[in-house]
Amino acid sequence: MHDFKELEADNSSPAANDEDSDILQQSKTISTSSVLATVRKYRQKYPDSVLLVRVGDFYELYFEQADDIGGVLLGLQVVDKKFRNGTVRFTGFPARSLLRYVEILVSQHSLSVALCEQFQEPMQRSFTRKVTRVITPGTLIDESLANTRVHSYILCVMRAENNTLEVQGQQQTGASAEVRKHKNRQQAEALATVEARRRWEQGIAEAMAAEEPPKRRGRPRKKLAAGKLIMKPPRAPRFDPTTVEALDLAEIEDGNTLVDEADPVEVAELVESPDTEAESEIQLSLAWLDLATGDFMVSTGPASELAADLARIRPREILIDGNDSQVQELVSAANPQVATTALGAVAELEATEEAADAQPPANANVHWPMAAAAQQAEALRLVAAAELRSGERLACEAVVGYVRATQGLLAPLQAPQQYTATGHMRMGAATIQALELVRPLGRSGSEAGPTLLGEIDRTRTSAGARLLAQRLLAPSACAEEIERRLDLVDFFADSRARTRTAALLDGVGDVERAVAKLSLNCGGPHDLLLIAQSLRAVAQIRATLRSLSRDGKPGGASGSAPGSEQPAVAVRRMALALQALPRLAREIDAAIRSDAARDVRACGFLNAESSTEVAQLHAALEEKEAARGALQQQWRQEYSCASLRLDGAALGALVEVTRKDATRLRAEADGGFRLVQMLRTRARFEHTSWTHLLAETDLLRTRLRAEELRAFEQLRDAVLAAAPALRTNSRVLAAIDVAAACATVAAERRLVRPRLAPPAAAHVIANGRHPVVEAQLLHDGRQFVANHCRFGAARRLLLVTGPNMGGKSTFLRQVALVSVLAQAGCFVPAAAARLHVVDAIYARIGARDDVARGQSTFMVEMAETADILRHATAQSLVILDEVGRGTATADGVAIAYATLRHLHDTVRCKALFATHYHELLPHVRRLPALAPLHTAVHRSSDGAFAFLHRIVPGVCAASHALYVAQLAGIPKPVLAVARAFAAANSCKPA
């Protein structure tokens, strides 16, 4: 309760002009030196977290965090707050704005936030404060803060001690689950504190002693996104792509390419030096957990695959061994943008042990469904029961301990699942970026822009969206699994099945996240209602799918693959796996009001008819409210005080009137009113009748709140007991959602079911299209030019030449995207497709440097090419664009030639190789498995020039660079000089 003297002093101070100033002034009145002691205590325990302390209806920051965090990052007003022994820097914000500010700190700046909540025991005026939760980038599960359509993984990277699987049920060993957090580079940049500036200047001074360090350090500039230059050719007769006759697969396979008959180049046998890298390369064990869904995965692989793993997993937070500097360097080199936390080797972090093990106050939303230690033991039992390598086990234990230490509790987890690289298509970070699967090129750190995921995502549920993204980043390499996914899409090719199912999926919420929030005591009545609503939708979907599987045509629209399970049978099995749990849904609907608040601490979320006790309490409360109104009206009339108001807020039972009416109450000596506070415009009195009535009302509210919490806890425990069934429902519905979404986009965009070809058959794409580029062109009212592509035993390497802007890169990417979509279980943009299952796709497209790692454009190009040449197999698909262009022509041609020969002679994979190096052609034209292709152009008699974007057999002997420069707007005098220079130096003008 506020001190009246402090309140009166505060009201006599000048009023602030903005809301922040009012907040600060109000909050300063209810803070005491005990708050400062709490701040010091928890700042020592959480030195690398932003400490938000709950004081009344506000969250406050103190000391340097008030300036560095509150002032700089949150834009709050910072003031000096007086204490007995001096002043400290201080700021704060209303508790209702907590989620908004947490989102800024955690999502935007990748900081950790320690929430220090206040608790008040019943019938006591004092508060206790404890840290109940540490919110980190990987533990942010609230749907209002996190993107629920993507996984939010915590990833732990550990050195693999050995690669042998341990015996099932072996005793767990290794580091303790508790951890110590250390500052990372990204946090230091976000804070932008004086200490960071001092260290930066000191480093400059040491490196360049002769120079004076800069006086100011600004924030690093963001790289400008690479823009697209859209150029329209001069008006001239053009090639009309709509007049081209589409070829079927047989015609493409029988077609012969134009290959010159020159003799092949004699190349001496190349002797490779022994490659000892594989022998010396360390092995890393990974464990990654999505706290919101319970997904728990592990894998072990070489350090060279770490960048590809990070690109596929896309973790929000990475845990590493703080004592292993080599692993720290590997993680930093693989992805320096992700927030990284160093773990201590021994148990040192008390973190939320106090909040986890202590009995929380009755009026707080901190009721544990089971002891935190028991939850951790259960999670570690799952880890121990799985067949894991020693490094994987250590990584799992570290993740479990980290979640327990930061959250105080553990959400229901599934047993760790082994991720097998051989069962999935491998794509490295460069490939995922080049193909723009989930993030567009030229927008570092941003997912805004055209991507493959954005173009095909028609999912209706968060779980379905997460599954689709997961499949695109790690397509299956198992033919049987691919066929099962395609069969399910084929089933929903029927518009009736697709429409009915999609409408019902709209009623399914993110149940996995709701269960996680309830288990971590972050959930409320709203989450229970979402689960009940989803269970009702599950019952309808189950009945609909059973009906459709009985009535639908076996094999769907396109027919299932020979020997595979009929789609209708698969759908019927999935429908039977769904559990509607009608009793649980009825109990929630009967107990929780449909308009209930999201916070369980808000009284009144329980239906009055849910129990006799609740009904009686509601009736008694209504009587007390009526008595309050009657008493207020009686005094207004009796003392002629129209301004009289009975106030029962935080200041207690007070009778408030204007200063003018206060003289009437003070004149009534027998009225029982006692003046307690005189303010500028109003006065406050106490009266025994109102004090007793408010105390009775508060007692009823306390009893009702306790009854509501008891009912809520019973429902929550029932939900957690049903967690396995709810998780199964989410998995099944996600697969159905993805299949229906793929069928929807297939109908909208004329996609076809791919056929999987045996190794001896040709890999053929008839009239293939780039799905993202086509969508952009259609949006602008233009048409995409489709192209054929065929690989065979004597046609493994396609050499593509042609001018810039002619469509080479688009052609390369679309061939790769067709395989990605097919193996993800989607239909493909083509007239027809018969495809091999590829074990990996490697892409080296585009030019970019990596200044932060000291790599030039050419170095990045060579590093990506080296990765391809070392790891590609005969079952891989490789697309290379302009290898060797970042250096002198002679060296570049030599590197391009050697790369071509290695792919042709040694790797023997399917590959597309785009180049402007026409010098290569005489040396590679007779390679038996190479076929030349080029992009067609159109030149009119008046010199007009246009791109046809058609890929045709043969060679383009000119790059047409000067024509492209003309289209780009290079001034005519510059073009004239270029042509004169080319003529004078015996260069053929391009």
Steps between C-alpha positions, in 0.01 A plus 500: 500500500624848421619728777266799518779745575693388196187527288423848624856610438486353154175673416644831603780465248459641149316261275685350206388571149521145366388157610853372563563779750178417684602136511841579639365735764237250613744211508754699702251533784461127560866398475706456815858410577393133515438521126853626450637211702301260282639664189859464620442138597361390167736712292779294653322175419405608147781731390428450130121531511279805498339505845138618504372543855125508566411784737128554530353535152835570334820328394814694587866508393783638711862613479672487158225281355260790545710704256640230269184291475211722602629820345685376191314187393150561639486878466380556857558811707776446757503693829697508824324320782572605859584248769627545853864492399480679169344470156506233226401504133151366456227446240196282453185423307145375580462128558240488225775587250729214605455288188576789267828583672603136540449456126735792434770369732483129417381481140662810357819522709547132600536588868393296801244643742473395867150563633495580872137475608343619825288281727276601788393253762131510599410753769847657486609838365860408422630358174768244415676501162661209317621429147252250363614480141786595272374564148766430236476500119449124501243489781264767369178304453221754542312520170478878524881522501624210289431406140288191551532389136867410536682286752686679778786264582756504779804324356786358703831425326739265679817325399423135430718294733443186295267385226381172650142467608462449874304213646136586547425614853863571590554724804525865398836665546657831417452860583233614737180631354546841652689756303663841522427762239774720359481805280518443130599729221147564379384608844798733537412671172135530599576657837735761350624586845786720602700191590461364148621830358800499732601148394461590134717806532760306694515237227551767235772660708687173540474408133591841368710668769603780268144605428249664725185291547175641365317727739163347435382155429183485306284201444619282213325583179264246361584363162275627229276233363595394151236646275371358176553699184199457277586588142263509208648437155423734206177444322560248225355179359530248780491130544157396630543223757136403477553375145757242603364150491541314829700178471420189697761302692567254221575775249744664738678173567536421133628845406868533410708800595733683268856399585797600291716218369837640606746267667499488879785659688761263630536555871773343708387287787458717805647367820317628804689568817390296798202663667559478869228748591242230567738322733578809708156659494324495834153356541223709654188379677189716470178501701221742420170555680194707420363578844162602356436170319717250688688399184838361608761391244864390507771431245875456475714605205824661391572862582498584128124430497425742785412795274259281303346371824448853630343610171260206516414519871489881517543516880402807699766432761815287507650342812869412495755367745659805657825311553541386138644791304522298178127427498431865578706606199326247275155623602599864460639433154195299392239757605607803704153660492329254735499575874755273668512395865807342660426223747706438813642152554362468853184595685540867579176670402231515763286685244141426593560234765335720761192549290493138388536331836336749736126494564359797305239736645143392448401804297778458242491311173797287604340169591728216393318196352781288644828573673755655267756238598255223412438659161872513431539139610224396259664689213838346576334158514386552142854595407646198676251262336596612149787346307734795487870558460680640799532848350132501407407399853707781646341749262149380592572527870637850452185611315271350764701660780506836326123505460451394862744767620342784303132403523485321834284234334505273198235461235403146392775381266514216254789254512799622298474389138804424287533716191662291228674694226469207260123513522480862390621710211808693603507874427764731638456856616610639163248280316210591728585865452553479124170319445316747727312221674404694813687831474545724196842595373631843589298527824734384771315399813160570346242258367297769322499454124422235242606150606401147411338450841304823470380406153367152580392542863122460506492329839219584743673405828823598671603136529445451128707807415787373719488157337503646148805716576672200655437288191630767265822536697550124535317317217479125526747277318284190549293409194230327706454802727486735201231288338295494821510880517403532133216252546356715775520809279336300223209418731434869560520574127125444517360849560220372723741331741735796493235764565323316782822414679651847467190661650519273803874556543428870555358400839821332616728706720862453596429229757865403548589854600198527731602180680855627538379830644276323748782271613733798547234701687489758222155396386154605602130443435543610140729202435247259647229641275730465198556133582127437537427676172769296326364174641156581362661562160691170530173313544358660184820441300509137610143440383557690175816311409338164570207595280725628221724194512196275455348706219816621321666334205800286598816660370361854486511701180836387368524150635743371760831343421502128425531293814430790737216521747184643352450863609151432634636227725775729629247774572276257685794392717582861581137569590499208742815636666320821594359514854220751559505462881134615530493480880792738538347744251166493684666560838686804371195647325287448813753663732656790307312803377532564127607859565752409769813711540836360390651535848405243761548761773204700367201404712179403325604256224297211644138444401270572793314173430816287505447400865269569795781669692579736214133582449460586869810720497381687192159557663661627819727733302202642313333573833809682627526705182136594534559598863792718392287681247221550754741634763655743254159627390384532863797718600470715189143582588551527875794742478411664164835395352449414136875448460520233771653176376592179682852406395628150566812491286863460607477774766236315701145584607475875442214744453607757242335839446598838355662758729181702489285209626765401754389785731156340529640164610741661746215704647302183576668398826263206553528375142798276571720642224870546579719709271816315394628701202441842351611541137484798264157428358357226720496357850501144628322372813469170680172358635450182702193386305679519166815340642305201631300460177815512287674246724205261460505554124875438478462182704240372255724588207789317663286190548377524139855546371616196695210296363577615147870414538406157632270436203761635259769275646275195469431576136866572433605171658243321284644667191857408594392141562360498144813661355612189303161475328496874431848480352393210276204705381728791415738277302219339301321827434826664392556229238140536378534878491820484295347254253186710457711815461718336235189384317361853515808660349516221242148584386571873496833482318461197270749281683531129421588192696860397431585139425806349660735347244729201553875573472521358148227729365543862402436792736255711300312825561262603223417870482635569847438835665649697788207525747607827665604686186186383323285638783671837480453516122135399524447774755635749243284355223787323325561137408780272604686313224518132589802286409588133474783328679626143458780308667603152391789258520668670202372845593598566859661844463314787332717796402285814473625811321331824408478869585432650838127549561434213261362267769792267576485540878123467503525179300759356734296585807172366362655161426618479861168624640308232314701234685460680832123520460468141382700353786323725751178331387355779284387509140737678263473788250532314172292338228645164606794382709682171550770547758780318674515520879810708566698474822608866494470825311802728478465853367762765432318799359551872531786719619540621855779559745527437874694792638432402860697179447763659280383324183490671162241423235737261327592330827133438581451362149797265534396384848154408375643326193746308716215376722318372193799322351583332831153381595288450186425139402374333186145531640528877556369790294749787456429845356796733443481852364807689378771305682831684473365841405639681805861498380713547188360340186780246453482379859122504496480290184748253646299462819174466308651236273642299790166518682316376192738210453477398864121497490501309172778249563507451877170597662284395202192676638221690331623857458412826329796727436431856382792705372610795287840344436470414132866401512388179671296375207779360278639305796179339631282457193588133460451394860269201452249589773488875432225673303510872411198723545455872458245776552342625180491868403320688226655770285290691249626652176511845656736381774241460776585236752274288723536205736281201424580315828487175305761231568597328174775253396830638383752766593474877529837634387442856622400642835316802350632706790483830314135444416426431867695813594291696250177368655630590843537863396876536454554836324545480124847664501620232740359226279666655194837499674448138605423390145800690366726343758371153419558556128849644551603206715359239264220418743167410357242749634255322724 
